[in-house]
Amino acid sequence: QVQLVESGGGLVQAGGSLRLSCTASASAVSIRAMGWYRQAPGKQRELVARITTHGEVTYADSVRGRFTVSRDNAESTVNLQMNSLKPEDTAVYYCNAQQGLSYQFNFWGQGTQVTVSS
């Protein structure tokens, strides 16, 4: 079982920046990928950014060029630097960690609210 502890988030004006951090209880060896998802009211949870142990990165089209995901394998930590925030980025952001050869085991943080005012 992997426990994820998130920090960051909050309220920011459009055009501002926020940084989210997430630390996993499991060792970096067992975690193959970490990332961030978000869920806005009335919408499905969606991928924001994901990074594998080998540094392969995936971004949602809506955040590419504005958000940067990074990972410290030694600390089992994943960060999300969010710049040029827009009101449509408002959502609950969830940290995710994946284990297994097929990334089939998923673990989630409790979620942190990000609100961008116009």
N, C-alpha and C positions, 0 to 999 in steps of 0.2 A: 504494500500500500504506500502510495506517495502522497504526502501532504504538501500543499502549496500555500505559501503566505505572501499576500500581495501588499504593496504599499504604493502610495502616490494617488493620483486622481484628484478630483475637486472641481471647483468652478473657475472658469477662465473666460475672458472675452475673446470674441472671434479675432483670429490673427495671432493669438497667444500660443504659449507652449506649455506642455506638461510632460512629466516623465513618470512612467510606471515601472515598478520593479517587482520581481517575483522570485522567491527562493524555495527550492524543493528540499524535502527532508531526505530523499533518497540520494545515493551517490551518483555522480555524473556518469559513472560507468553503465549504470542500468537505464539511464534515460537517453533515448535516442533523438528526441526532438522536443523543443519547448516553443511556446508561442502565445499569442493573444487572440482571443475572439471577443466579439461584442454583440450585445443584444439591445436594440432600441424598443421602446414600448410598441406592442402590436406587430413586431417583426421577428423573424427567425434569427437565431444566433448565427453569426457569420465570421469567417476567418478574417483577421486583420493582418497578421504577420506571423510567420513561423520560421524557425531556424533549426537545422539538424545538427547533430554532433560534428558533422564534417563541414559545417558552415554553409550548407545550401539554404538559401533564403527564398521565401515566397511572400509576396505582398498582395493584398487586395488592390484592384485597379484604382479604387477610390482614394487610397492613401499613399500610393507609390509616389515617391518624390517629396513627400511631406513627413512621413513616419520612417523611423529607423529602428530595426530590431537588432539587438546584440545579445551575446550569451557569454557567460564566464563559466566554462565547463568545470573548472576546479571548484567553483563555489556553487555549482548547480543553480545558477541565477540567470534569469532572462530579463532584459530591460526593453522598454519601448519608449523611445523619444518621439514625442508628437509635436510637430511644429506647424505653423500656419493653420491652426485649428479652425474648423467651420462648425456652425450650429448643427449640421447634419452628422457631425462626429459624436454628438451627445448620445450616450448609451451606458449600459453597465458593461465594463470590460472584465473578461475572465482570463486568468492564466491557465494554460493547458500544458500538460506534460504527457509524453507518449513513451511506452515501453513495448518491447516485443519486436521480433524480426519484421513483422508486417505493420508495425506501429498500431497494433490492435488494442492495446490497453491504454485507455485515456483516463487522466485524472484532472480534476478541476479545482481552481481556487474558489473562494467564496464570492468573488466579484467586487469591483470597485467602481463607483459612479464617476463618470466624467460628464460634466455639463458645460457646454459652450454657449455663451450668450451672444446675441447679435447686437 
